[in-house]
């Protein structure tokens, strides 16, 4: 296996995959599919963020707009009011890298100025024409995700001829577009967008062949935590999907096809990463 690629953020360099990084999810929204409404103000959101860090989160991903299936965009001022105070407070309290899940350039600009390090854009920098310049000028890390359609429409009969090839080719094209716009490849992480415009079969096929993305030479961020396809496989409601989430993450981590896992359940995922890393060290050393 090749050496892990580094990820260049504004003021630091990370090496996802050595070991894998755990990205804790913090949604400051009333309607996100899993934790919507649980952290309705800055104080509760910051307290939860600090808990996630204590549990072992290497990074935090803060979202002020739900992107669950069927969701609608929120107004700019509303999203700003949700995320900017949280980022500003956390930047003063912790050195943990902060990611913000947004596709609005003005939100990205303000959170980066408030202390964020990463923009996690579900549109892969296509949703707002001003977004690439914001990322470039701030030298921010960026996560480019694949999505078919929009959150409002993405689960209305998604179709692919070859989901693995189409997702891989899309991310390759978006990576090259970033490079052409002056964003260094070293700033970019790729996300296949599990659950974003994909059926259960599409999601399983992507996970089974996720190593295809490794040919692009960039770390892969995988978000499977508590998602609907796991509920369909298991026949379990959202609160009972932890084991399934960990199984999917383990599969990708063991195969080396993901270097970052984006999760709600940080403590449990941290345990998985620590044990897998210990086992892999012994395997590489040829210990018996």
NORLINLIN-V686498 format. One record per backbone hydrogen bond with DSSP energy under -1.0 kcal/mol. CO is the residue of the C=O (numbers start at 1). NH is the residue of the N-H. Records with the same first field share a line. If there is no record, write none. Layout:
CO = NH  NH
This chain:
7 = 14
12 = 9
14 = 7
15 = 18
19 = 17  18
21 = 261
22 = 58  59
23 = 263
24 = 61
26 = 63
29 = 37
32 = 36
35 = 38
41 = 45
42 = 46
43 = 47
44 = 48
45 = 49
46 = 50
47 = 51
48 = 52
49 = 53
50 = 54
51 = 55
52 = 57
53 = 56
59 = 24
60 = 99
61 = 26
62 = 101
63 = 28
68 = 71
75 = 79
76 = 80
77 = 81
78 = 82
79 = 83
80 = 84
83 = 87
84 = 88
85 = 89
86 = 90
87 = 91
90 = 94
97 = 60
98 = 117  118
99 = 62
100 = 102  120
104 = 108
105 = 109
106 = 110
107 = 111
108 = 112
109 = 113
110 = 114
111 = 116
117 = 141
118 = 100
119 = 143
120 = 102
121 = 124  145
128 = 131
130 = 134
131 = 135
132 = 136
133 = 137
134 = 138
135 = 140
141 = 119
142 = 189
143 = 121
144 = 191
150 = 153  154
151 = 70
153 = 156
155 = 157
162 = 166
163 = 167
164 = 168
165 = 169
166 = 170
167 = 171
168 = 172
169 = 173
170 = 174
171 = 175
172 = 176
173 = 177
174 = 178
175 = 179
176 = 180
177 = 181
178 = 183
179 = 182
184 = 187
185 = 188
186 = 8
187 = 142
189 = 144
190 = 221
191 = 146
193 = 196
196 = 148
199 = 203
200 = 204
201 = 205
202 = 206
203 = 207
204 = 208
205 = 209
207 = 210
209 = 212
210 = 213
211 = 214
212 = 215
213 = 216
214 = 217
219 = 190
220 = 259  260
222 = 262
224 = 227
227 = 230  231
228 = 232
229 = 233
230 = 234
231 = 235
237 = 240
238 = 241
241 = 245
242 = 246
243 = 247
244 = 248
245 = 249
246 = 250
247 = 251
248 = 252
249 = 253
250 = 254
251 = 255
252 = 257
259 = 21
260 = 222
261 = 23
263 = 25
264 = 266
265 = 269
266 = 270
267 = 271
268 = 272
269 = 273
270 = 274
271 = 275
272 = 276
273 = 277
274 = 278
275 = 279
276 = 280
277 = 281
278 = 282
279 = 283
280 = 284
281 = 285
282 = 287
